[in-house]
């Protein structure tokens, strides 16, 4: 794994917040480059094989499932804050029952926040549970693209 520093040559002991992620594929399809950039424009570049990339995706999926499960539990329990009061030692190697983290979305509502350009809104499930959402426009575009790519066509025009 190679490390590149954007503006600062000192190594920080605390992790930064992921601001950008870039993925580049080799022409032969044998490897890819992953670049992670934090809010201070420090970057880490990695070269990954197909197997490494698949393993990374599986790990990310497990982590996302666990995050969704914990957030869902906080909302169900009526706890408004998302501080780390729950057990962070839960193993993510055993994702358990993924259905716990799934919401059957019945409706949604979104708008553009004039103050910061983020998209804010909510998702409502079949039981009336409301999940507030705040996301960057590029994330909303990616999510929309992914949903449209996986959804069946409503009609054949």
C-alpha positions as CSV (number, residue, x, y, z in Angstrom):
1,X,0.0,0.0,0.0
2,X,1.5,3.3,-1.0
3,X,0.8,6.5,0.8
4,X,0.7,10.0,-0.7
5,X,0.3,13.2,1.3
6,X,-1.5,16.1,-0.3
7,X,-0.6,19.2,1.8
8,X,0.8,17.9,5.0
9,X,3.8,15.6,5.5
10,X,3.1,14.9,9.2
11,X,1.3,11.7,10.0
12,X,-1.7,12.1,12.2
13,X,-2.6,9.6,14.9
14,X,-6.4,10.3,14.5
15,X,-8.2,9.2,11.4
16,X,-9.6,11.8,9.1
17,X,-13.2,11.9,7.7
18,X,-13.5,10.4,4.2
19,X,-14.3,13.2,1.8
20,X,-13.6,11.6,-1.6
21,X,-13.0,8.1,-2.9
22,X,-11.6,7.4,-6.4
23,X,-11.4,4.0,-8.1
24,X,-9.3,3.4,-11.2
25,X,-9.1,0.1,-13.2
26,X,-6.0,-1.2,-15.0
27,X,-6.4,-1.7,-18.7
28,X,-5.9,-5.4,-18.4
29,X,-8.5,-5.7,-15.6
30,X,-6.1,-7.5,-13.3
31,X,-5.7,-4.7,-10.7
32,X,-7.3,-1.4,-9.7
33,X,-6.2,1.7,-7.8
34,X,-8.1,2.9,-4.7
35,X,-7.6,6.4,-3.5
36,X,-9.0,7.7,-0.3
37,X,-8.9,11.5,0.5
38,X,-9.8,13.0,3.9
39,X,-11.1,16.4,4.7
40,X,-7.5,17.8,5.0
41,X,-6.8,16.6,1.5
42,X,-4.5,13.8,2.8
43,X,-4.7,10.8,0.6
44,X,-3.8,7.1,0.6
45,X,-3.4,5.2,-2.6
46,X,-3.6,1.4,-2.8
47,X,-3.3,-1.1,-5.6
48,X,-5.7,-4.1,-5.2
49,X,-6.2,-7.3,-7.1
50,X,-9.6,-8.6,-8.0
51,X,-9.7,-10.8,-4.9
52,X,-8.6,-7.9,-2.7
53,X,-11.3,-5.6,-4.1
54,X,-14.0,-8.3,-3.6
55,X,-12.9,-8.8,-0.1
56,X,-12.9,-5.1,0.5
57,X,-16.5,-4.9,-0.8
58,X,-17.6,-7.7,1.4
59,X,-16.1,-6.0,4.4
60,X,-17.7,-2.7,3.5
61,X,-21.1,-4.4,3.0
62,X,-20.9,-6.1,6.4
63,X,-19.9,-2.8,8.1
64,X,-22.8,-1.0,6.4
65,X,-25.2,-3.7,7.5
66,X,-24.0,-3.5,11.1
67,X,-24.2,0.3,11.0
68,X,-27.8,0.1,9.7
69,X,-28.7,-2.4,12.3
70,X,-27.4,-0.2,15.1
71,X,-29.1,2.9,13.7
72,X,-32.3,1.1,13.4
73,X,-32.0,-0.2,17.0
74,X,-31.4,3.4,18.2
75,X,-34.5,4.7,16.3
76,X,-36.6,1.8,17.6
77,X,-35.5,2.4,21.1
78,X,-36.3,6.1,20.8
79,X,-32.8,7.3,21.3
80,X,-32.3,10.4,19.3
81,X,-28.5,10.7,19.4
82,X,-26.1,8.4,17.5
83,X,-23.3,8.5,20.1
84,X,-21.4,5.3,20.8
85,X,-23.5,4.2,23.7
86,X,-24.1,0.8,22.2
87,X,-21.5,-2.1,22.2
88,X,-18.9,-1.3,19.6
89,X,-17.3,-4.7,20.1
90,X,-20.0,-6.4,18.1
91,X,-18.3,-8.7,15.6
92,X,-19.0,-7.8,12.0
93,X,-17.6,-11.1,10.7
94,X,-21.0,-12.7,11.6
95,X,-23.6,-10.4,10.1
96,X,-26.5,-12.4,11.6
97,X,-30.0,-11.8,10.5
98,X,-29.8,-9.0,7.8
99,X,-33.6,-8.6,7.9
100,X,-33.2,-6.6,11.1
101,X,-31.6,-3.7,9.3
102,X,-34.0,-3.6,6.4
103,X,-36.9,-1.1,6.1
104,X,-39.7,-1.6,3.6
105,X,-39.9,2.0,2.3
106,X,-43.5,3.1,1.7
107,X,-42.8,6.8,0.8
108,X,-40.1,9.4,0.7
109,X,-39.8,13.2,0.6
110,X,-36.6,15.2,-0.2
111,X,-35.6,18.8,-0.8
112,X,-32.5,20.8,-1.5
113,X,-31.1,22.7,1.5
114,X,-30.4,26.2,0.4
115,X,-27.8,26.7,3.2
116,X,-25.3,24.0,2.3
117,X,-26.6,22.4,-0.9
118,X,-27.2,19.0,0.8
119,X,-30.3,17.0,0.1
120,X,-32.5,16.5,3.1
121,X,-35.6,14.6,3.6
122,X,-37.0,11.4,5.1
123,X,-37.9,7.8,4.3
124,X,-41.1,6.3,5.8
125,X,-41.5,2.6,6.2
126,X,-44.7,0.5,6.1
127,X,-45.1,0.9,9.9
128,X,-44.9,4.7,9.7
129,X,-41.4,4.8,11.1
130,X,-39.6,7.9,9.7
131,X,-35.9,7.9,9.0
132,X,-34.4,11.4,8.5
133,X,-31.9,11.6,5.6
134,X,-29.1,14.1,4.8
135,X,-26.8,13.5,1.9
136,X,-24.5,15.2,-0.5
137,X,-25.9,15.7,-4.0
138,X,-23.2,13.4,-5.6
139,X,-24.3,10.6,-3.2
140,X,-27.9,11.2,-4.2
141,X,-27.0,11.0,-7.8
142,X,-25.1,7.7,-7.2
143,X,-28.0,6.3,-5.2
144,X,-30.5,7.2,-7.9
145,X,-28.3,5.7,-10.6
146,X,-27.9,2.5,-8.6
147,X,-31.6,2.2,-7.9
148,X,-32.5,2.8,-11.6
149,X,-30.0,0.2,-12.7
150,X,-31.5,-2.4,-10.5
151,X,-35.2,-1.6,-10.8
152,X,-37.3,-3.4,-13.4
153,X,-38.8,-1.3,-16.2
154,X,-42.3,-0.1,-15.3
155,X,-43.4,-0.3,-19.0
156,X,-41.9,-1.0,-22.4
157,X,-42.2,2.3,-24.2
